[in-house]
Amino acid sequence: MPQTARNADGDSSPHTVQRIAVEKGVSLEVLDWGGSGRPLVLLAGLADTAHVFDQFAPSLSRKYHVYGITRRGRGTSSTPEPNQTNYTAERLGEDVLAVIEALHLNQPVLAGHSIAGEELSYIGSHHPEKVAGLIYIEAGYPYALYDQAHGELELDSIELREQLRQFIDGYSLEPVKGYDSLIANLERVENEVKVQQRNTGNLPATPVSPRMTPDLFAIMEGRQQFTTIRTPALVIFADGDSHRSGDDPQSRAQAAREALMKDGKASQYAAFARQVPSAHVVRIPHGTHYVFRSSQADVLREINAFMATLPPAK
C-alpha cells in the first residue's frame, strides 16, 4: 500500500508522491494511490492540483491502479514561462503522454475534470493508440469538442488571432485559400460577437477570478479546436439546479447566466451526437461542476460501467 502523504491543505490521502520529468527543466508532481487492475490516470481542472482527487481516488483504487498528475504551473510541478508554446493544449497533452511513458503504463484510461478535457481530446485525436479510453468529468465543453455546426466565440477568436498574427508578422497567405479562410473567420467571429452582445449585453461584467494566474491565462489562450475523439469515451455532465432566487439585479443576472450555460450544454450534447456518436454521454441531475464530489456514487457507477466495456490492454 502507498504511504500516507499530507497535502498542502493538511488533509491526508493514501498516496505516494514522485516527480517525473516531461521535458528539459520541467517535471510534474505525480500521485499514486495504488490499487490493482487497469491503470486510471486522473487529471485536474484549471486551477486545481491532483490533490483535488484526494477523497475520490481511494474509492477508485478498489478496482483500478489510480494515478494523478498535477499539470505544469500548479502545485509543486514546474512553472515554465507562460509564453505562446509552454501551455498549449498540445504541450499539456504531451506532458501526460510523457508521464504515461515514464510510468510504463500500458493503455491506461484517462479521466479529466473541467479544462483537462482538452488534454484528453488532444490524446484522443492525435494518439488514440496510447490509451484504452477517456472519461470526461464535467469536461466535455468546447475546449474538448469544438462544435463544427455553430462554432464557439472564444476558440474562433483564438484561431483568428493566430491568423492575424501571421498576417501582421509578414507571413504570406495563399493567394485564394489563405485570404478566403481569414475573411471567413473574420465574418464568423463578427457574427458570434453580435450573438454574444444580444445575449449578455445587459448583464454586468463578470469579474476575473483572483485564482487566475499567468500560467492559467496561458492555458486559456492555448486552447485548440478538437472536432472528434478517436477512442472510447464516457462524457459526464452535471445538470445542476440553480439555488439562487429573488428579483434583485444580482439574482436576475445570475439566472440569465445560468440559462445561457444550460443552452451551451444543450449545444454540446448535440455536438457529441453529431461528431462523436460513439461517445456515451451521461447527464447527472443535481450535480455541481465538481460532480465527483457532489454525486460521487453516480460518477463511480458510470465509471465502473464504462471501464467494464473496454477490451483488455494489448
C-alpha positions in Angstrom: 0.0 0.0 0.0 1.3 3.5 -0.7 2.3 5.6 2.2 0.0 8.2 3.6 1.1 11.7 2.4 -0.2 15.0 3.6 -1.2 17.6 1.0 -0.9 21.3 1.2 -4.3 21.7 2.9 -3.4 19.4 5.7 -5.7 16.6 4.5 -4.2 13.1 4.3 -4.8 10.7 1.5 -3.2 7.2 0.9 -0.9 8.1 -2.0 2.8 8.3 -2.7 4.3 11.3 -4.5 7.0 11.4 -7.1 8.3 13.9 -9.7 8.6 12.9 -13.3 10.5 14.9 -16.0 8.4 15.7 -19.1 10.9 17.9 -20.9 14.2 19.6 -20.1 13.8 21.7 -17.0 10.1 20.7 -16.4 8.9 18.0 -14.0 5.4 17.2 -12.8 4.1 16.0 -9.4 2.5 12.5 -9.9 0.4 10.9 -7.2 0.0 7.1 -6.9 -3.0 5.8 -4.8 -2.1 2.2 -5.6 -4.7 -0.4 -6.4 -4.8 -3.3 -8.8 -6.4 -3.6 -12.2 -6.2 -1.3 -15.2 -4.3 2.0 -14.7 -6.5 5.0 -14.4 -4.9 8.4 -14.6 -6.7 11.5 -13.1 -6.2 15.0 -14.5 -7.4 18.0 -12.5 -9.2 21.2 -13.6 -7.8 24.6 -14.4 -6.7 26.0 -11.0 -6.5 22.6 -9.2 -3.8 20.1 -8.5 -4.1 16.3 -8.5 -4.8 16.6 -4.7 -8.4 17.7 -5.7 -9.0 13.9 -6.0 -7.6 13.0 -2.6 -11.0 12.0 -1.3 -12.3 10.5 -4.6 -9.3 8.4 -5.8 -9.3 5.9 -2.9 -12.8 4.8 -4.0 -11.4 4.1 -7.5 -8.3 2.3 -6.2 -10.5 -0.6 -5.1 -10.8 -1.6 -8.7 -8.0 0.2 -10.6 -4.5 1.4 -10.1 -5.0 5.1 -9.7 -2.6 7.9 -10.5 -3.0 11.7 -10.6 -1.0 14.3 -12.5 -0.6 17.9 -11.4 0.0 19.8 -14.7 2.7 22.4 -15.2 2.2 25.7 -13.4 0.3 24.2 -10.5 1.2 23.0 -7.0 4.8 21.6 -6.8 5.0 21.0 -10.5 7.4 23.1 -12.5 6.2 26.5 -13.7 7.9 27.4 -17.0 7.4 30.8 -18.6 3.8 31.4 -19.6 4.5 32.1 -23.3 2.9 31.0 -26.6 4.2 27.4 -26.5 4.6 26.3 -22.9 0.9 25.9 -22.1 -0.9 25.0 -25.3 -3.3 22.0 -25.4 -0.7 20.1 -27.4 2.0 20.8 -24.9 -0.1 19.8 -21.9 -1.3 16.7 -23.7 2.3 15.7 -24.5 3.1 16.1 -20.8 0.5 13.5 -20.0 1.9 11.1 -22.6 5.4 11.6 -21.2 4.2 10.6 -17.7 2.4 7.6 -19.1 5.6 6.5 -20.9 7.8 7.1 -17.8 5.5 5.0 -15.6 5.4 2.3 -18.3 1.6 2.3 -18.3 0.0 0.0 -20.9 -3.1 1.6 -22.5 -4.4 3.4 -19.3 -7.7 5.1 -19.1 -7.5 8.9 -18.6 -10.2 10.7 -16.6 -10.1 14.5 -16.6 -12.1 17.2 -14.8 -13.0 20.5 -16.4 -10.2 22.0 -18.6 -8.5 18.7 -18.6 -10.9 17.8 -21.3 -8.5 19.5 -23.8 -5.7 17.2 -22.8 -8.0 14.2 -23.2 -9.1 15.3 -26.6 -5.6 16.1 -27.8 -4.6 12.5 -27.0 -7.9 11.1 -28.2 -7.5 12.9 -31.5 -3.7 12.5 -32.1 -2.6 9.5 -30.1 -5.6 7.3 -29.5 -3.5 4.1 -29.6 -1.8 5.3 -26.3 -5.0 4.9 -24.2 -7.9 2.5 -23.8 -10.5 5.1 -23.1 -11.2 8.7 -22.0 -13.5 9.8 -19.2 -14.7 13.5 -19.3 -15.9 14.6 -15.9 -17.7 17.9 -16.4 -15.0 18.3 -19.1 -16.9 17.9 -22.4 -17.1 21.6 -23.2 -15.9 23.4 -26.3 -12.3 23.2 -25.4 -12.8 19.4 -25.6 -15.1 19.2 -28.6 -15.5 22.2 -30.9 -19.0 22.4 -32.3 -18.4 22.5 -36.1 -22.1 23.4 -36.8 -22.2 26.5 -34.7 -18.6 27.5 -33.8 -17.6 29.0 -30.5 -16.6 32.6 -29.9 -13.5 32.1 -27.8 -12.0 29.3 -29.8 -12.8 31.0 -33.1 -11.2 34.2 -31.7 -8.0 32.3 -30.8 -7.8 30.9 -34.3 -8.4 34.3 -35.8 -5.8 35.9 -33.6 -3.2 33.4 -34.9 -4.2 34.1 -38.5 -3.9 37.9 -37.9 -0.6 37.5 -36.1 0.9 35.7 -39.1 -0.5 38.3 -41.4 0.9 41.2 -39.3 4.3 39.4 -39.0 4.6 39.3 -42.8 3.8 35.7 -43.5 2.3 35.5 -47.0 -1.1 34.0 -47.3 -2.1 31.6 -50.1 -3.5 33.7 -52.9 -7.0 32.4 -52.6 -7.4 29.9 -49.9 -5.5 31.9 -47.3 -7.4 35.1 -47.7 -10.7 33.3 -48.0 -10.1 31.5 -44.7 -9.1 34.8 -43.0 -12.2 36.5 -44.3 -14.5 33.6 -43.3 -13.1 33.7 -39.8 -13.5 37.4 -39.5 -17.1 37.1 -40.5 -17.7 34.1 -38.2 -16.2 36.0 -35.2 -18.2 39.1 -36.0 -21.5 37.1 -36.1 -20.6 35.4 -32.8 -19.8 38.7 -31.1 -23.2 40.0 -32.2 -24.9 37.0 -30.7 -22.9 37.4 -27.5 -23.9 41.1 -27.4 -27.6 40.2 -27.7 -27.3 37.5 -25.0 -25.2 39.3 -22.5 -25.2 43.0 -23.4 -27.4 43.9 -20.4 -25.6 41.7 -17.9 -23.0 43.2 -15.6 -19.4 42.2 -16.4 -18.1 39.0 -14.6 -15.0 39.9 -12.5 -11.9 37.9 -13.2 -11.3 35.3 -10.6 -8.4 36.0 -8.2 -7.4 32.4 -8.8 -6.3 33.3 -12.3 -2.5 33.5 -12.6 -0.3 34.0 -15.7 0.0 30.2 -16.3 -3.8 29.8 -16.2 -4.3 32.7 -18.6 -1.7 31.0 -20.9 -3.7 27.7 -20.8 -6.8 29.6 -21.7 -5.0 31.3 -24.6 -3.5 27.9 -25.7 -6.8 26.2 -26.3 -7.3 24.4 -29.6 -10.2 23.1 -31.7 -10.8 19.4 -31.5 -13.5 18.1 -33.8 -13.6 14.4 -33.0 -12.4 11.8 -30.5 -11.0 8.5 -31.8 -11.1 6.4 -28.7 -13.9 5.1 -26.5 -15.2 8.0 -24.4 -17.5 8.5 -21.4 -18.7 12.1 -21.1 -20.3 13.1 -17.8 -22.2 16.3 -17.5 -23.7 17.7 -14.3 -27.2 19.1 -14.7 -27.1 21.1 -11.5 -30.1 23.1 -10.3 -30.0 26.8 -9.5 -30.2 27.7 -5.9 -30.4 31.4 -6.4 -33.8 33.1 -6.2 -35.1 36.6 -5.9 -35.9 39.6 -8.1 -32.8 41.7 -7.2 -30.4 42.7 -10.1 -27.7 40.2 -9.0 -30.2 37.3 -8.8 -31.6 38.2 -12.3 -28.1 38.4 -13.8 -27.2 35.1 -12.3 -30.3 33.4 -13.5 -29.6 34.8 -17.0 -26.1 33.4 -17.0 -27.3 30.0 -15.8 -29.8 30.0 -18.7 -27.0 30.7 -21.1 -24.9 27.9 -19.6 -27.9 25.5 -19.9 -28.2 26.4 -23.6 -24.5 25.9 -24.0 -24.7 22.4 -22.5 -27.5 21.5 -24.8 -25.4 22.6 -27.8 -22.5 20.3 -26.5 -24.9 17.4 -26.2 -25.9 17.9 -29.8 -22.3 18.3 -30.9 -21.3 15.0 -29.3 -24.3 13.3 -31.0 -23.2 14.6 -34.4 -19.4 14.4 -34.2 -18.7 11.6 -31.7 -21.8 9.4 -31.9 -19.8 6.5 -30.3 -19.3 8.5 -27.1 -21.5 7.6 -24.1 -22.9 10.9 -22.8 -24.3 10.9 -19.2 -26.2 13.7 -17.5 -26.2 13.6 -13.7 -29.1 15.6 -12.2 -28.5 18.0 -9.3 -24.7 17.7 -9.7 -22.2 20.6 -9.4 -19.2 21.3 -11.6 -17.2 19.2 -9.1 -19.6 16.3 -9.7 -17.2 13.7 -8.5 -17.7 15.3 -5.1 -21.4 16.3 -5.2 -22.5 13.0 -6.8 -19.7 10.6 -6.1 -21.8 7.4 -6.1 -23.3 8.3 -9.5 -19.9 9.1 -11.0 -18.4 5.9 -9.6 -21.2 3.8 -11.1 -20.8 5.4 -14.5 -17.0 4.9 -14.5 -17.2 1.3 -13.4 -19.8 0.6 -16.1 -17.7 2.2 -18.8 -14.5 0.5 -17.7 -16.2 -2.9 -17.9 -16.9 -2.3 -21.6 -13.2 -1.8 -22.5 -11.2 -4.6 -24.1 -8.1 -5.9 -22.2 -4.9 -4.0 -22.9 -2.9 -5.2 -26.0 
